[in-house]
């Protein structure tokens, strides 16, 4: 479980950094359906891209800790979940967005429970005495 957590945290971190930098670089062109959205949306998208890259760096920071702090994983997963809930609010107010945004919403709602479930796996495996007790419990 600890290895799964470490891999998922690293993948999340690198994916968020890459996606954020893509938005910084491409602006509106990085948002399906928003290529003609104008300079205001382009500015917002590039700013939020930088913020998302920073969010990815926070995931990478967590992955480098020994053990990975459960509190940080839960906080970062909660932010991700808030993003998915925010997309649902947009859907309720403005209707269905581009299909790619729907796929992202599904990911943003499905992944946080996995992170919440695995959050303390690395801390548990680092506690003395618990590793010896785990095989007997099987």
Backbone bond lengths (Angstrom), bond angles and torsions (degrees), N, CA, C in turn:
res aa  C-N    CA-C-N  psi(-1)  N-CA   C-N-CA  omega(-1)  CA-C   N-CA-C  phi
1 X - - - 1.450 - - 1.525 111.20 -
2 X 1.352 116.25 -40.17 1.461 120.10 -179.78 1.520 110.42 -63.16
3 X 1.335 116.76 -39.24 1.473 120.32 179.04 1.533 110.32 -66.12
4 X 1.326 116.97 -42.00 1.471 120.92 177.94 1.527 110.15 -60.21
5 X 1.330 116.47 -43.43 1.461 120.24 178.55 1.525 110.39 -60.70
6 X 1.332 116.75 -48.11 1.463 120.67 -178.15 1.535 110.77 -58.83
7 X 1.333 116.74 -45.13 1.471 120.86 179.97 1.525 110.50 -63.61
8 X 1.337 117.22 -46.86 1.469 120.18 -179.47 1.528 112.26 -63.03
9 X 1.328 117.10 -39.26 1.462 120.38 179.43 1.526 110.18 -66.62
10 X 1.328 117.47 -42.01 1.471 120.58 177.63 1.530 111.72 -64.48
11 X 1.321 116.51 -45.67 1.467 120.22 179.73 1.524 110.55 -61.57
12 X 1.330 116.57 -43.53 1.468 120.40 178.76 1.523 109.96 -61.01
13 X 1.327 116.42 -45.17 1.457 119.88 -179.22 1.516 112.64 -60.25
14 X 1.329 116.14 -52.27 1.471 119.17 -178.46 1.527 111.83 -65.06
15 X 1.333 117.56 -37.76 1.468 120.33 178.67 1.524 110.89 -63.61
16 X 1.326 117.42 -43.53 1.466 120.64 -179.26 1.531 111.21 -66.96
17 X 1.322 117.08 -40.53 1.469 119.78 176.77 1.525 109.85 -61.54
18 X 1.334 117.15 -47.40 1.466 120.89 -178.93 1.526 111.80 -62.81
19 X 1.334 117.25 -45.49 1.469 121.28 179.95 1.524 109.98 -64.21
20 X 1.320 116.51 -43.56 1.467 120.08 179.01 1.524 111.91 -60.23
21 X 1.329 116.52 -46.51 1.471 119.75 -179.74 1.529 111.34 -67.15
22 X 1.332 117.16 -32.48 1.464 120.57 175.38 1.529 109.95 -61.69
23 X 1.321 117.18 -42.93 1.466 121.16 179.19 1.530 111.15 -67.79
24 X 1.326 116.93 -38.35 1.474 120.15 176.78 1.519 109.57 -61.97
25 X 1.317 116.49 -42.23 1.470 121.79 -176.13 1.521 112.88 -74.60
26 X 1.332 117.50 -44.19 1.467 120.79 -172.05 1.516 115.28 -98.42
27 X 1.317 118.37 -16.33 1.465 120.15 -179.12 1.509 111.65 59.78
28 X 1.333 116.99 -132.65 1.467 122.15 -177.71 1.519 112.96 -56.96
29 X 1.330 117.42 -30.90 1.463 120.62 -178.13 1.534 111.62 -64.30
30 X 1.309 118.08 -18.25 1.464 121.59 179.26 1.523 112.31 -84.40
31 X 1.328 117.98 -8.17 1.458 121.54 -176.95 1.528 108.89 -109.11
32 X 1.341 117.95 109.80 1.465 119.79 179.17 1.533 111.20 -55.06
33 X 1.316 115.74 127.18 1.452 120.79 178.24 1.520 114.68 86.87
34 X 1.344 118.13 0.97 1.466 120.45 -175.95 1.523 113.13 -119.34
35 X 1.319 118.60 17.86 1.463 120.03 -176.06 1.528 112.69 -62.45
36 X 1.324 117.54 -26.70 1.468 121.15 -179.72 1.531 111.80 -106.28
37 X 1.311 117.33 25.39 1.461 120.78 -173.67 1.525 113.37 -76.86
38 X 1.318 119.21 -14.01 1.457 121.38 175.91 1.521 113.51 94.35
39 X 1.332 115.06 175.25 1.459 120.90 -173.79 1.527 114.95 -67.92
40 X 1.318 118.13 -29.91 1.468 119.79 -178.89 1.526 110.53 -67.48
41 X 1.326 117.02 -47.09 1.463 121.02 178.61 1.529 110.05 -67.87
42 X 1.339 117.17 -37.02 1.472 120.13 177.12 1.526 110.50 -60.79
43 X 1.318 116.68 -45.35 1.465 121.08 178.70 1.525 111.03 -61.47
44 X 1.325 116.15 -46.13 1.463 120.83 178.94 1.526 110.95 -62.11
45 X 1.333 116.55 -44.85 1.458 121.10 -179.18 1.520 112.45 -61.85
46 X 1.323 116.56 -41.32 1.476 119.80 179.19 1.527 110.49 -68.37
47 X 1.328 117.49 -40.43 1.468 120.67 177.39 1.526 110.33 -62.17
48 X 1.333 115.91 -48.97 1.463 119.47 -179.70 1.523 111.40 -66.33
49 X 1.331 117.40 -28.57 1.463 120.62 174.17 1.522 111.02 -62.73
50 X 1.330 116.18 -43.27 1.468 119.63 177.03 1.525 110.36 -63.58
51 X 1.313 116.55 -40.23 1.457 120.87 178.43 1.525 110.61 -64.22
52 X 1.326 117.08 -40.87 1.467 121.15 179.43 1.526 110.97 -67.20
53 X 1.325 117.24 -36.36 1.468 120.08 175.00 1.529 109.62 -62.52
54 X 1.328 117.34 -41.27 1.460 121.22 176.52 1.515 111.93 -63.74
55 X 1.318 116.96 -37.16 1.464 122.24 175.50 1.533 109.50 -61.62
56 X 1.321 115.78 -41.83 1.463 120.06 176.46 1.519 111.85 -62.53
57 X 1.330 116.94 -38.65 1.467 120.26 176.99 1.529 111.07 -63.42
58 X 1.324 117.14 -33.58 1.471 119.94 176.46 1.532 110.36 -65.05
59 X 1.327 117.94 -39.46 1.467 121.05 175.17 1.531 110.01 -62.56
60 X 1.325 116.54 -43.64 1.470 119.87 179.87 1.527 110.98 -65.09
61 X 1.333 117.46 -37.40 1.462 120.60 175.52 1.530 109.28 -59.49
62 X 1.328 116.56 -46.21 1.467 120.38 -179.58 1.525 110.75 -60.84
63 X 1.333 116.95 -39.90 1.462 120.80 -178.77 1.527 111.84 -64.71
64 X 1.319 117.67 -26.88 1.468 121.43 -178.14 1.528 113.10 -83.44
65 X 1.316 117.34 -10.66 1.461 120.52 179.97 1.524 109.73 -78.43
66 X 1.315 115.77 148.89 1.465 121.18 177.63 1.504 108.48 -123.93
67 X 1.275 122.86 110.30 1.460 126.61 -8.63 1.529 111.33 -75.57
68 X 1.318 115.53 166.44 1.468 119.80 175.55 1.526 107.40 -63.34
69 X 1.343 117.42 125.36 1.474 119.35 -177.32 1.531 112.52 -71.45
70 X 1.328 115.00 120.47 1.468 120.75 -179.48 1.518 111.36 -58.26
71 X 1.328 116.15 -38.30 1.468 119.82 -179.10 1.530 111.29 -60.87
72 X 1.333 116.98 -41.81 1.468 120.90 178.75 1.519 111.02 -66.00
73 X 1.329 116.74 -42.15 1.468 120.24 179.26 1.524 110.08 -61.32
74 X 1.320 116.47 -44.91 1.472 119.54 -179.69 1.528 111.77 -64.69
75 X 1.312 116.49 -41.16 1.462 120.42 178.58 1.529 110.91 -63.58
76 X 1.333 117.27 -48.47 1.466 120.97 -179.16 1.529 111.03 -65.22
77 X 1.335 117.14 -39.31 1.464 120.30 177.38 1.535 110.43 -66.46
78 X 1.326 116.90 -35.82 1.457 120.75 177.30 1.524 112.08 -63.70
79 X 1.324 116.39 -39.07 1.472 120.60 176.63 1.527 109.36 -63.89
80 X 1.317 116.57 -42.21 1.466 121.04 179.14 1.529 110.42 -62.48
81 X 1.332 116.14 -43.48 1.459 121.02 177.50 1.530 111.02 -62.22
82 X 1.315 117.08 -40.18 1.472 120.91 177.35 1.530 110.52 -59.86
83 X 1.326 116.50 -37.48 1.468 119.98 175.65 1.519 111.53 -60.49
84 X 1.332 116.87 -44.09 1.463 120.36 178.39 1.511 112.39 -65.20
85 X 1.324 117.12 -41.40 1.467 121.11 177.65 1.528 110.01 -64.54
86 X 1.325 116.45 -36.78 1.470 120.26 177.55 1.519 111.23 -63.85
87 X 1.324 116.22 -37.57 1.470 118.99 176.41 1.530 110.71 -64.79
88 X 1.331 116.70 -36.84 1.474 119.57 176.66 1.531 110.78 -64.04
89 X 1.330 116.42 -38.64 1.470 119.74 177.36 1.522 110.04 -62.82
90 X 1.332 117.11 -42.03 1.463 121.08 177.96 1.526 110.55 -62.48
91 X 1.322 115.86 -42.02 1.464 120.23 178.55 1.528 110.12 -60.67
92 X 1.329 116.95 -42.75 1.469 120.94 -179.49 1.524 111.78 -65.45
93 X 1.330 117.14 -36.38 1.462 121.03 -176.21 1.529 112.14 -84.36
94 X 1.343 117.07 -42.43 1.464 120.79 -171.13 1.525 115.24 -114.39
95 X 1.325 117.85 -6.67 1.461 120.39 -179.81 1.516 112.32 94.19
96 X 1.323 114.76 -171.15 1.461 122.13 -172.97 1.528 111.91 -72.36
97 X 1.336 115.90 128.14 1.466 119.51 175.49 1.529 110.51 -85.67
98 X 1.309 115.96 -171.00 1.464 123.56 174.40 1.534 108.64 -53.49
99 X 1.318 117.72 144.71 1.457 122.66 -177.65 1.523 113.98 -56.04
100 X 1.335 116.90 -32.85 1.462 120.20 178.51 1.522 110.47 -63.96
101 X 1.333 116.55 -35.10 1.465 120.38 178.15 1.526 110.99 -67.43
102 X 1.321 117.17 -32.52 1.471 121.11 176.71 1.528 109.04 -65.86
103 X 1.337 116.84 -43.77 1.470 120.54 177.87 1.528 110.74 -60.24
104 X 1.328 116.70 -41.78 1.465 120.05 178.28 1.529 110.81 -63.58
105 X 1.326 116.88 -38.51 1.466 121.00 179.42 1.527 110.16 -61.30
106 X 1.321 116.60 -43.05 1.465 120.93 179.22 1.532 109.61 -60.57
107 X 1.318 117.40 -45.16 1.472 121.93 178.89 1.525 110.31 -62.26
108 X 1.326 116.03 -43.90 1.472 120.58 -176.74 1.527 112.52 -69.19
109 X 1.310 117.36 -22.16 1.462 120.69 176.82 1.533 112.29 -93.47
110 X 1.337 116.83 -27.69 1.466 120.68 -176.35 1.528 113.59 -86.00
111 X 1.328 118.10 -36.70 1.469 120.27 -175.57 1.534 115.27 -72.18
112 X 1.320 120.02 -40.31 1.474 118.08 -178.13 1.526 115.49 -53.80
113 X 1.347 120.22 -41.70 1.468 117.46 177.26 1.537 112.80 -59.70
114 X 1.327 117.00 -33.66 1.464 120.43 177.28 1.528 109.58 -64.80
115 X 1.337 116.46 -45.44 1.467 119.96 178.07 1.528 111.47 -64.45
116 X 1.329 117.86 -40.15 1.471 120.44 177.94 1.532 110.00 -61.16
117 X 1.319 116.73 -40.76 1.458 122.34 -179.12 1.528 111.73 -66.62
118 X 1.344 116.59 -41.22 1.468 121.39 -176.81 1.525 113.53 -89.49
119 X 1.317 118.23 -7.41 1.467 122.58 -168.08 1.516 114.75 -48.39
120 X 1.306 118.21 -42.83 1.469 118.80 -176.12 1.526 113.26 -100.59
121 X 1.324 118.31 13.80 1.466 121.61 -178.54 1.522 111.92 -60.32
122 X 1.322 118.25 -42.84 1.458 120.98 -178.47 1.522 110.68 -70.91
123 X 1.326 117.27 -40.58 1.465 120.41 177.66 1.528 110.73 -64.25
124 X 1.336 117.32 -40.58 1.470 121.13 178.35 1.519 111.25 -62.07
125 X 1.345 116.74 -43.05 1.458 119.42 -177.89 1.525 112.19 -70.90
126 X 1.326 118.12 -19.85 1.459 121.98 -179.85 1.525 112.87 -87.35
127 X 1.343 118.10 -12.91 1.468 120.91 -178.53 1.523 110.07 -73.96
128 X 1.314 117.03 130.68 1.465 119.45 -179.87 1.522 111.28 -65.82
129 X 1.326 115.21 140.44 1.454 120.33 176.72 1.512 114.38 91.35
130 X 1.318 117.76 -25.24 1.471 119.48 -177.87 1.515 111.89 -76.81
131 X 1.346 117.48 -31.67 1.460 119.60 178.79 1.517 110.24 -65.61
132 X 1.333 117.67 -38.96 1.446 120.86 179.30 1.521 110.60 -68.10
133 X 1.322 117.08 -33.73 1.465 120.54 -178.83 1.511 111.89 -77.48
134 X 1.323 118.22 -27.26 1.457 120.93 -175.70 1.520 113.00 -62.25
135 X 1.356 121.15 -46.42 1.457 118.68 -179.19 1.531 112.74 -62.74
136 X 1.329 118.06 -34.52 1.467 120.43 179.88 1.519 111.17 -67.47
137 X 1.334 117.25 -26.70 1.464 121.68 -178.36 1.532 111.40 -76.23
138 X 1.325 116.45 -16.47 1.481 119.45 -176.65 1.464 112.95 -73.35
